[in-house]
């Protein structure tokens, strides 16, 4: 099979689908002078891990993250997010032209300001988020990470198990 037979190009989405060694299609984004597939699993917590992300706040925060990304970084995509009372999980696609630390810093900073402005009980806090965060690049295990983020709450309660699917090589 030639290289050209193993690719599909979508003009409308700007994606190149490339057949991989294990016979799945990988979505490759294309911008000026770069082709990439960079997704990150990111986790961060409120200051002192206080359980401040209660119902109502969670829904507002989900919409806030999406609006921040759409407004400031139109080519960054939140693929999956799960907000627990004491931490945030996110699967986010960030092009190589942006530093991961910059995008996460903006998400944390702007969301902190907006949350403290909207919710009375958060107004007394000088800082909402803890200083650091966890980040891991996502490769071929994207589906496993997506399921982990989606079912994090059940996972924390011991109600779900996460099993990586083994795929035979072609």
MDTraj code that builds the backbone (N, CA, C; nanometers):
import mdtraj as md
import numpy as np

residues = "UNK UNK UNK UNK UNK UNK UNK UNK UNK UNK UNK UNK UNK UNK UNK UNK UNK UNK UNK UNK UNK UNK UNK UNK UNK UNK UNK UNK UNK UNK UNK UNK UNK UNK UNK UNK UNK UNK UNK UNK UNK UNK UNK UNK UNK UNK UNK UNK UNK UNK UNK UNK UNK UNK UNK UNK UNK UNK UNK UNK UNK UNK UNK UNK UNK UNK UNK UNK UNK UNK UNK UNK UNK UNK UNK UNK UNK UNK UNK UNK UNK UNK UNK UNK UNK UNK UNK UNK UNK UNK UNK UNK UNK UNK UNK UNK UNK UNK UNK UNK UNK UNK UNK UNK UNK UNK UNK UNK UNK UNK UNK UNK UNK UNK UNK UNK UNK UNK UNK UNK UNK UNK UNK UNK UNK UNK UNK UNK UNK UNK UNK UNK UNK UNK UNK UNK UNK UNK UNK UNK UNK UNK UNK UNK UNK UNK UNK UNK UNK UNK UNK UNK UNK UNK UNK UNK UNK UNK UNK UNK UNK UNK UNK UNK UNK UNK UNK UNK UNK UNK".split()
xyz = np.array([
    [0.0849, -0.1172, 0.0000],
    [0.0000, 0.0000, 0.0000],
    [0.0894, 0.1235, 0.0000],
    [0.0631, 0.2158, -0.0909],
    [0.1437, 0.3372, -0.0963],
    [0.1033, 0.4332, 0.0143],
    [0.1867, 0.5325, 0.0364],
    [0.1579, 0.6307, 0.1420],
    [0.0284, 0.7061, 0.1144],
    [0.0036, 0.7400, -0.0132],
    [-0.1148, 0.8181, -0.0479],
    [-0.2440, 0.7409, -0.0260],
    [-0.2403, 0.6090, -0.0381],
    [-0.3603, 0.5286, -0.0169],
    [-0.3978, 0.5231, 0.1302],
    [-0.3070, 0.5547, 0.2168],
    [-0.3290, 0.5433, 0.3601],
    [-0.3640, 0.6773, 0.4259],
    [-0.4069, 0.7755, 0.3445],
    [-0.4404, 0.9082, 0.3959],
    [-0.5728, 0.9559, 0.3385],
    [-0.6440, 1.0337, 0.4170],
    [-0.7633, 1.1025, 0.3699],
    [-0.7540, 1.2461, 0.4148],
    [-0.7908, 1.3394, 0.3277],
    [-0.7848, 1.4815, 0.3598],
    [-0.9249, 1.5392, 0.3600],
    [-0.9567, 1.6162, 0.4598],
    [-1.0856, 1.6842, 0.4678],
    [-1.0622, 1.8342, 0.4606],
    [-1.0954, 1.8936, 0.3476],
    [-1.0765, 2.0376, 0.3276],
    [-1.1591, 2.1187, 0.4271],
    [-1.2818, 2.0743, 0.4552],
    [-1.3721, 2.1518, 0.5417],
    [-1.3247, 2.1554, 0.6873],
    [-1.2721, 2.0463, 0.7383],
    [-1.2302, 2.0429, 0.8784],
    [-1.0817, 2.0702, 0.8972],
    [-1.0028, 2.0641, 0.7911],
    [-0.8589, 2.0845, 0.8048],
    [-0.7899, 1.9667, 0.8704],
    [-0.8503, 1.8481, 0.8625],
    [-0.7936, 1.7293, 0.9245],
    [-0.7345, 1.6368, 0.8198],
    [-0.6266, 1.5737, 0.8553],
    [-0.5724, 1.4654, 0.7753],
    [-0.5905, 1.3398, 0.8592],
    [-0.6548, 1.2385, 0.8031],
    [-0.6704, 1.1119, 0.8736],
    [-0.5624, 1.0184, 0.8226],
    [-0.4786, 0.9713, 0.9117],
    [-0.3655, 0.8880, 0.8741],
    [-0.3857, 0.7491, 0.9310],
    [-0.3745, 0.6455, 0.8475],
    [-0.3831, 0.5076, 0.8943],
    [-0.2609, 0.4742, 0.9757],
    [-0.2811, 0.4198, 1.0930],
    [-0.1683, 0.3923, 1.1807],
    [-0.1267, 0.2460, 1.1712],
    [-0.0203, 0.2106, 1.2427],
    [0.0327, 0.0747, 1.2382],
    [-0.0633, -0.0266, 1.2965],
    [-0.1581, 0.0158, 1.3796],
    [-0.2535, -0.0789, 1.4345],
    [-0.3894, -0.0642, 1.3673],
    [-0.3889, -0.0037, 1.2476],
    [-0.5049, -0.0013, 1.1597],
    [-0.6208, 0.0823, 1.2126],
    [-0.5941, 0.1884, 1.2847],
    [-0.6958, 0.2847, 1.3233],
    [-0.6627, 0.4168, 1.2572],
    [-0.7627, 0.5025, 1.2464],
    [-0.7405, 0.6350, 1.1898],
    [-0.7094, 0.7324, 1.3018],
    [-0.6039, 0.8091, 1.2845],
    [-0.5621, 0.9100, 1.3806],
    [-0.5928, 1.0459, 1.3189],
    [-0.6581, 1.1349, 1.3945],
    [-0.6908, 1.2677, 1.3431],
    [-0.5698, 1.3591, 1.3591],
    [-0.5181, 1.4052, 1.2468],
    [-0.4043, 1.4962, 1.2456],
    [-0.4559, 1.6325, 1.2003],
    [-0.4356, 1.7356, 1.2810],
    [-0.4757, 1.8717, 1.2441],
    [-0.3639, 1.9338, 1.1621],
    [-0.4017, 2.0212, 1.0709],
    [-0.3045, 2.0869, 0.9847],
    [-0.3241, 2.2375, 0.9936],
    [-0.2142, 2.3085, 1.0219],
    [-0.2110, 2.4542, 1.0173],
    [-0.0910, 2.4931, 0.9322],
    [-0.0677, 2.6210, 0.9175],
    [0.0448, 2.6674, 0.8366],
    [0.1750, 2.6057, 0.8867],
    [0.2388, 2.5291, 0.8044],
    [0.3713, 2.4711, 0.8292],
    [0.3775, 2.3689, 0.9423],
    [0.2638, 2.3157, 0.9861],
    [0.2685, 2.2161, 1.0931],
    [0.1491, 2.1215, 1.0811],
    [0.1744, 1.9961, 1.1082],
    [0.0688, 1.8950, 1.1219],
    [0.0866, 1.8373, 1.2615],
    [-0.0238, 1.8233, 1.3357],
    [-0.0089, 1.7838, 1.4751],
    [-0.1297, 1.7053, 1.5255],
    [-0.1077, 1.6347, 1.6329],
    [-0.2121, 1.5670, 1.7101],
    [-0.1637, 1.5732, 1.8546],
    [-0.1921, 1.6865, 1.9204],
    [-0.1420, 1.7085, 2.0551],
    [-0.2594, 1.7262, 2.1509],
    [-0.2832, 1.6247, 2.2304],
    [-0.3871, 1.6310, 2.3323],
    [-0.3227, 1.6071, 2.4681],
    [-0.3802, 1.6725, 2.5692],
    [-0.3240, 1.6647, 2.7028],
    [-0.4327, 1.6326, 2.8047],
    [-0.3998, 1.5456, 2.8981],
    [-0.4855, 1.5183, 3.0130],
    [-0.4336, 1.6098, 3.1230],
    [-0.5210, 1.6996, 3.1695],
    [-0.4811, 1.8001, 3.2680],
    [-0.5709, 1.7872, 3.3908],
    [-0.5105, 1.7969, 3.5089],
    [-0.5851, 1.7918, 3.6351],
    [-0.5337, 1.9048, 3.7242],
    [-0.6264, 1.9800, 3.7864],
    [-0.5873, 2.0768, 3.8875],
    [-0.6923, 2.0832, 3.9969],
    [-0.6520, 2.1426, 4.1100],
    [-0.7376, 2.1395, 4.2293],
    [-0.7577, 2.2809, 4.2854],
    [-0.8678, 2.2997, 4.3599],
    [-0.8842, 2.4258, 4.4326],
    [-0.7802, 2.4358, 4.5447],
    [-0.7525, 2.5561, 4.5878],
    [-0.6570, 2.5799, 4.6954],
    [-0.6940, 2.4970, 4.8184],
    [-0.5982, 2.4287, 4.8744],
    [-0.6131, 2.3405, 4.9906],
    [-0.7110, 2.2255, 4.9650],
    [-0.7390, 2.2002, 4.8410],
    [-0.8310, 2.0943, 4.7982],
    [-0.9689, 2.1057, 4.8656],
    [-1.0097, 2.2285, 4.8911],
    [-1.1434, 2.2518, 4.9470],
    [-1.2489, 2.2111, 4.8456],
    [-1.3579, 2.1568, 4.8941],
    [-1.4655, 2.1087, 4.8073],
    [-1.5614, 2.2236, 4.7761],
    [-1.5171, 2.3130, 4.6892],
    [-1.5947, 2.4325, 4.6564],
    [-1.6685, 2.4215, 4.5234],
    [-1.6377, 2.3202, 4.4446],
    [-1.6980, 2.3075, 4.3116],
    [-1.8270, 2.2266, 4.3205],
    [-1.9259, 2.2846, 4.3864],
    [-2.0537, 2.2171, 4.4117],
    [-2.1455, 2.2322, 4.2906],
    [-2.2636, 2.1665, 4.2965],
    [-2.3607, 2.1770, 4.1879],
    [-2.3927, 2.3239, 4.1623],
    [-2.4157, 2.3580, 4.0413],
    [-2.4369, 2.4977, 4.0043],
    [-2.3043, 2.5608, 3.9643],
    [-2.2063, 2.5505, 4.0523],
    [-2.0729, 2.6004, 4.0209],
    [-2.0124, 2.5142, 3.9103],
    [-2.0315, 2.3829, 3.9185],
    [-1.9783, 2.2913, 3.8168],
    [-2.0305, 2.3273, 3.6784],
    [-2.1626, 2.3435, 3.6669],
    [-2.2234, 2.3735, 3.5377],
    [-2.1741, 2.5092, 3.4844],
    [-2.1663, 2.6066, 3.5717],
    [-2.1168, 2.7390, 3.5321],
    [-1.9715, 2.7293, 3.4864],
    [-1.8919, 2.6519, 3.5593],
    [-1.7502, 2.6380, 3.5278],
    [-1.7287, 2.5676, 3.3937],
    [-1.8072, 2.4639, 3.3652],
    [-1.7968, 2.3953, 3.2351],
    [-1.8192, 2.4935, 3.1206],
    [-1.9250, 2.5740, 3.1306],
    [-1.9554, 2.6731, 3.0264],
    [-1.8473, 2.7808, 3.0218],
    [-1.7964, 2.8179, 3.1380],
    [-1.6924, 2.9206, 3.1451],
    [-1.5648, 2.8753, 3.0760],
    [-1.5214, 2.7526, 3.1021],
    [-1.4012, 2.7005, 3.0356],
    [-1.4167, 2.7052, 2.8842],
    [-1.5320, 2.6610, 2.8349],
    [-1.5559, 2.6592, 2.6899],
    [-1.5541, 2.8008, 2.6333],
    [-1.6184, 2.8947, 2.7019],
    [-1.6211, 3.0323, 2.6502],
    [-1.4827, 3.0975, 2.6537],
    [-1.4032, 3.0682, 2.7561],
    [-1.2670, 3.1227, 2.7638],
    [-1.1848, 3.0737, 2.6453],
    [-1.1925, 2.9432, 2.6187],
    [-1.1162, 2.8843, 2.5092],
    [-1.1628, 2.9406, 2.3747],
    [-1.2944, 2.9498, 2.3551],
    [-1.3461, 3.0022, 2.2283],
    [-1.3049, 3.1474, 2.2060],
    [-1.3030, 3.2252, 2.3134],
    [-1.2712, 3.3670, 2.3023],
    [-1.1218, 3.3922, 2.2826],
    [-1.0379, 3.3233, 2.3599],
    [-0.8945, 3.3527, 2.3586],
    [-0.8119, 3.2639, 2.2669],
    [-0.8528, 3.1383, 2.2529],
    [-0.7773, 3.0417, 2.1735],
    [-0.8733, 2.9653, 2.0820],
    [-0.9106, 3.0207, 1.9680],
    [-1.0115, 2.9564, 1.8826],
    [-0.9690, 2.8210, 1.8257],
    [-0.8402, 2.7900, 1.8250],
    [-0.7960, 2.6606, 1.7726],
    [-0.7594, 2.5620, 1.8831],
    [-0.7952, 2.5928, 2.0075],
    [-0.7813, 2.4992, 2.1200],
    [-0.9192, 2.4390, 2.1448],
    [-0.9241, 2.3067, 2.1691],
    [-1.0520, 2.2379, 2.1884],
    [-1.0526, 2.1592, 2.3186],
    [-1.1587, 2.1766, 2.3954],
    [-1.1794, 2.0933, 2.5132],
    [-1.2553, 1.9706, 2.4653],
    [-1.1887, 1.8566, 2.4644],
    [-1.2472, 1.7329, 2.4136],
    [-1.3405, 1.6719, 2.5176],
    [-1.2973, 1.6723, 2.6424],
    [-1.3756, 1.6140, 2.7525],
    [-1.3378, 1.6871, 2.8805],
    [-1.4362, 1.7076, 2.9678],
    [-1.4068, 1.7655, 3.0982],
    [-1.4989, 1.7046, 3.2026],
    [-1.4456, 1.6921, 3.3236],
    [-1.5232, 1.6407, 3.4349],
    [-1.4807, 1.7189, 3.5585],
    [-1.5768, 1.7846, 3.6198],
    [-1.5485, 1.8678, 3.7353],
    [-1.6056, 1.8004, 3.8590],
    [-1.5178, 1.7653, 3.9516],
    [-1.5566, 1.7075, 4.0796],
    [-1.5572, 1.8189, 4.1842],
    [-1.6037, 1.7897, 4.3040],
    [-1.6102, 1.8940, 4.4064],
    [-1.4723, 1.9473, 4.4444],
    [-1.3667, 1.8638, 4.4288],
    [-1.2336, 1.9072, 4.4714],
    [-1.1261, 1.8969, 4.3637],
    [-1.1631, 1.8765, 4.2386],
    [-1.0647, 1.8784, 4.1307],
    [-1.1307, 1.8849, 3.9934],
    [-1.0510, 1.9225, 3.8944],
    [-1.0962, 1.9340, 3.7558],
    [-1.0114, 1.8420, 3.6699],
    [-1.0773, 1.7592, 3.5884],
    [-1.0104, 1.6764, 3.4871],
    [-1.0471, 1.7329, 3.3520],
    [-0.9504, 1.7390, 3.2617],
    [-0.9794, 1.7907, 3.1287],
    [-0.8919, 1.7205, 3.0256],
    [-0.9515, 1.6853, 2.9125],
    [-0.8771, 1.6390, 2.7960],
    [-0.8858, 1.7535, 2.6965],
    [-0.7722, 1.8143, 2.6667],
    [-0.7709, 1.9365, 2.5864],
    [-0.6703, 1.9236, 2.4733],
    [-0.7095, 1.9712, 2.3578],
    [-0.6213, 1.9692, 2.2408],
    [-0.5636, 2.1085, 2.2229],
    [-0.4320, 2.1185, 2.2331],
    [-0.3629, 2.2469, 2.2247],
    [-0.2609, 2.2402, 2.1111],
    [-0.2735, 2.3278, 2.0115],
    [-0.1759, 2.3286, 1.9018],
    [-0.0354, 2.3605, 1.9534],
    [0.0674, 2.3162, 1.8805],
    [0.2052, 2.3379, 1.9255],
    [0.2460, 2.4847, 1.9328],
    [0.1713, 2.5741, 1.8715],
    [0.2082, 2.7167, 1.8766],
    [0.1815, 2.7802, 2.0135],
    [0.1033, 2.7114, 2.0997],
    [0.0764, 2.7607, 2.2339],
    [0.1480, 2.6743, 2.3366],
    [0.1958, 2.7378, 2.4421],
    [0.2524, 2.6632, 2.5547],
    [0.1368, 2.6112, 2.6392],
    [0.1445, 2.4861, 2.6805],
    [0.0410, 2.4268, 2.7649],
    [0.0254, 2.5093, 2.8921],
    [0.1355, 2.5503, 2.9507],
    [0.1305, 2.6277, 3.0752],
    [0.0564, 2.7600, 3.0576],
    [0.0700, 2.8224, 2.9418],
    [0.0011, 2.9486, 2.9158],
    [-0.1491, 2.9271, 2.9066],
    [-0.1915, 2.8266, 2.8330],
    [-0.3347, 2.7992, 2.8157],
    [-0.3980, 2.7626, 2.9500],
    [-0.3340, 2.6755, 3.0262],
    [-0.3885, 2.6348, 3.1561],
    [-0.3871, 2.7529, 3.2519],
    [-0.2832, 2.8352, 3.2490],
    [-0.2766, 2.9537, 3.3328],
    [-0.3909, 3.0510, 3.3045],
    [-0.4230, 3.0690, 3.1777],
    [-0.5344, 3.1561, 3.1405],
    [-0.6670, 3.0949, 3.1864],
    [-0.6857, 2.9640, 3.1645],
    [-0.8089, 2.8976, 3.2094],
    [-0.8278, 2.9132, 3.3598],
    [-0.7218, 2.8889, 3.4363],
    [-0.7321, 2.8986, 3.5815],
    [-0.7528, 3.0436, 3.6270],
    [-0.6789, 3.1361, 3.5703],
    [-0.6867, 3.2754, 3.6119],
    [-0.8215, 3.3399, 3.5815],
    [-0.8664, 3.3260, 3.4574],
    [-0.9930, 3.3881, 3.4181],
    [-1.1103, 3.3217, 3.4890],
    [-1.1088, 3.1877, 3.4982],
    [-1.2195, 3.1185, 3.5647],
    [-1.2252, 3.1547, 3.7126],
    [-1.1114, 3.1714, 3.7773],
    [-1.1082, 3.2099, 3.9177],
    [-1.1743, 3.3459, 3.9375],
    [-1.1372, 3.4405, 3.8525],
    [-1.1942, 3.5749, 3.8627],
    [-1.3449, 3.5731, 3.8398],
    [-1.3900, 3.4995, 3.7371],
    [-1.5330, 3.4945, 3.7054],
    [-1.6136, 3.4214, 3.8137],
    [-1.5579, 3.3143, 3.8691],
    [-1.6272, 3.2409, 3.9753],
    [-1.6420, 3.3257, 4.1014],
    [-1.5350, 3.3965, 4.1386],
    [-1.5416, 3.4803, 4.2587],
    [-1.6364, 3.5983, 4.2391],
    [-1.6516, 3.6415, 4.1160],
    [-1.7444, 3.7505, 4.0862],
    [-1.8899, 3.7037, 4.0937],
    [-1.9159, 3.5796, 4.0502],
    [-2.0528, 3.5278, 4.0392],
    [-2.1067, 3.4677, 4.1691],
    [-2.0228, 3.3959, 4.2437],
    [-2.0697, 3.3217, 4.3606],
    [-2.0234, 3.3888, 4.4900],
    [-2.1195, 3.4224, 4.5733],
    [-2.0964, 3.4981, 4.6967],
    [-1.9952, 3.4295, 4.7895],
    [-2.0097, 3.2974, 4.8080],
    [-1.9231, 3.2272, 4.9039],
    [-1.7780, 3.2176, 4.8567],
    [-1.7519, 3.2466, 4.7303],
    [-1.6150, 3.2433, 4.6788],
    [-1.5487, 3.3812, 4.6803],
    [-1.6263, 3.4853, 4.7057],
    [-1.5728, 3.6219, 4.7013],
    [-1.4661, 3.6470, 4.8068],
    [-1.4744, 3.5782, 4.9201],
    [-1.3785, 3.5994, 5.0285],
    [-1.2417, 3.5370, 5.0013],
    [-1.2347, 3.4497, 4.9015],
    [-1.1085, 3.3806, 4.8713],
    [-1.0193, 3.4686, 4.7836],
    [-0.8948, 3.4856, 4.8249],
    [-0.7990, 3.5574, 4.7405],
    [-0.7562, 3.4720, 4.6222],
    [-0.7459, 3.3432, 4.6450],
    [-0.7048, 3.2490, 4.5412],
    [-0.8043, 3.1344, 4.5394],
    [-0.8479, 3.0960, 4.4221],
    [-0.9392, 2.9828, 4.4122],
    [-0.8625, 2.8540, 4.3832],
    [-0.7696, 2.8610, 4.2878],
    [-0.6974, 2.7411, 4.2446],
    [-0.5626, 2.7289, 4.3137],
    [-0.5209, 2.6047, 4.3336],
    [-0.3869, 2.5765, 4.3823],
    [-0.2873, 2.6152, 4.2721],
    [-0.1632, 2.6365, 4.3086],
    [-0.0640, 2.6874, 4.2144],
    [-0.0362, 2.5912, 4.0989],
    [-0.0180, 2.4634, 4.1257],
    [0.0253, 2.3698, 4.0235],
    [-0.0873, 2.2983, 3.9528],
    [-0.0480, 2.2074, 3.8651],
    [-0.1410, 2.1207, 3.7941],
    [-0.0649, 1.9997, 3.7428],
    [-0.1395, 1.8962, 3.7043],
    [-0.0813, 1.7769, 3.6443],
    [-0.1126, 1.7811, 3.4959],
    [-0.0161, 1.7462, 3.4123],
    [-0.0406, 1.7370, 3.2684],
    [0.0325, 1.6155, 3.2138],
    [-0.0357, 1.5462, 3.1237],
    [0.0227, 1.4303, 3.0568],
    [-0.0211, 1.4332, 2.9117],
    [0.0726, 1.4092, 2.8218],
    [0.0342, 1.4048, 2.6812],
    [-0.0407, 1.2750, 2.6538],
    [-0.1346, 1.2819, 2.5611],
    [-0.2174, 1.1669, 2.5278],
    [-0.1766, 1.1191, 2.3894],
    [-0.1441, 0.9922, 2.3792],
    [-0.1067, 0.9353, 2.2505],
    [-0.2135, 0.8398, 2.2016],
    [-0.1728, 0.7167, 2.1803],
    [-0.2638, 0.6153, 2.1281],
    [-0.3719, 0.5765, 2.2281],
    [-0.3588, 0.6146, 2.3539],
    [-0.4557, 0.5770, 2.4566],
    [-0.5665, 0.6802, 2.4738],
    [-0.5956, 0.7577, 2.3713],
    [-0.6964, 0.8634, 2.3817],
    [-0.8304, 0.8093, 2.4296],
    [-0.8748, 0.6965, 2.3767],
    [-1.0053, 0.6424, 2.4162],
    [-1.0070, 0.6031, 2.5633],
    [-0.8957, 0.5517, 2.6149],
    [-0.8874, 0.5145, 2.7553],
    [-0.8955, 0.6393, 2.8430],
    [-0.8220, 0.7436, 2.8063],
    [-0.8235, 0.8681, 2.8818],
    [-0.9621, 0.9319, 2.8780],
    [-1.0266, 0.9311, 2.7608],
    [-1.1620, 0.9867, 2.7489],
    [-1.2583, 0.9161, 2.8438],
    [-1.2536, 0.7833, 2.8456],
    [-1.3422, 0.7077, 2.9343],
    [-1.3105, 0.7355, 3.0800],
    [-1.1826, 0.7475, 3.1124],
    [-1.1412, 0.7764, 3.2500],
    [-1.1982, 0.9103, 3.2964],
    [-1.1860, 1.0119, 3.2115],
    [-1.2373, 1.1448, 3.2465],
    [-1.3894, 1.1426, 3.2565],
    [-1.4538, 1.0767, 3.1622],
    [-1.6000, 1.0735, 3.1593],
    [-1.6578, 1.0034, 3.2827],
    [-1.5941, 0.8969, 3.3275],
    [-1.6469, 0.8171, 3.4380],
    [-1.5655, 0.8338, 3.5661],
    [-1.4997, 0.9481, 3.5815],
    [-1.4141, 0.9721, 3.6973],
    [-1.4906, 0.9625, 3.8285],
    [-1.6119, 1.0134, 3.8311],
    [-1.6885, 1.0121, 3.9552],
    [-1.7183, 0.8693, 3.9998],
    [-1.7601, 0.7830, 3.9071],
    [-1.7842, 0.6424, 3.9410],
    [-1.6541, 0.5747, 3.9813],
    [-1.5452, 0.6118, 3.9140],
    [-1.4142, 0.5545, 3.9439],
    [-1.3738, 0.5874, 4.0874],
    [-1.3968, 0.7123, 4.1284],
    [-1.3608, 0.7544, 4.2639],
    [-1.4396, 0.6773, 4.3694],
    [-1.5632, 0.6392, 4.3368],
    [-1.6461, 0.5648, 4.4319],
    [-1.6230, 0.4141, 4.4233],
    [-1.5362, 0.3706, 4.3321],
    [-1.5083, 0.2285, 4.3189],
    [-1.6152, 0.1527, 4.2431],
    [-1.6962, 0.2234, 4.1637],
    [-1.8057, 0.1589, 4.0915],
    [-1.7701, 0.1229, 3.9486],
    [-1.6589, 0.1733, 3.8983],
    [-1.6222, 0.1457, 3.7601],
    [-1.4760, 0.1035, 3.7549],
    [-1.4406, 0.0276, 3.6537],
    [-1.3014, -0.0090, 3.6340],
    [-1.2591, 0.0361, 3.4958],
    [-1.1346, 0.0704, 3.4827],
    [-1.0789, 0.1198, 3.3578],
    [-0.9856, 0.0124, 3.3032],
    [-1.0174, -0.0384, 3.1865],
    [-0.9379, -0.1447, 3.1262],
    [-0.8944, -0.0999, 2.9877],
    [-0.7652, -0.1070, 2.9602],
    [-0.7161, -0.0705, 2.8285],
    [-0.7400, -0.1874, 2.7334],
    [-0.7939, -0.1535, 2.6174],
    [-0.8185, -0.2565, 2.5172],
    [-0.6893, -0.2865, 2.4444],
    [-0.6587, -0.4136, 2.4299],
    [-0.5398, -0.4543, 2.3571],
    [-0.5795, -0.4787, 2.2121],
    [-0.5140, -0.4129, 2.1183],
    [-0.5451, -0.4282, 1.9771],
    [-0.4318, -0.5035, 1.9093],
    [-0.4654, -0.6048, 1.8307],
    [-0.3579, -0.6788, 1.7607],
    [-0.2962, -0.5918, 1.6531],
    [-0.1684, -0.6091, 1.6337],
    [-0.1005, -0.5357, 1.5273],
    [-0.1345, -0.5972, 1.3931],
    [-0.1492, -0.5112, 1.2935],
    [-0.1873, -0.5576, 1.1592],
    [-0.0673, -0.6082, 1.0842],
])
top = md.Topology()
chain = top.add_chain()
for i, resn in enumerate(residues, 1):
    res = top.add_residue(resn, chain, resSeq=i)
    for name in ("N", "CA", "C"):
        top.add_atom(name, md.element.get_by_symbol(name[0]), res)
traj = md.Trajectory(xyz[None], top)
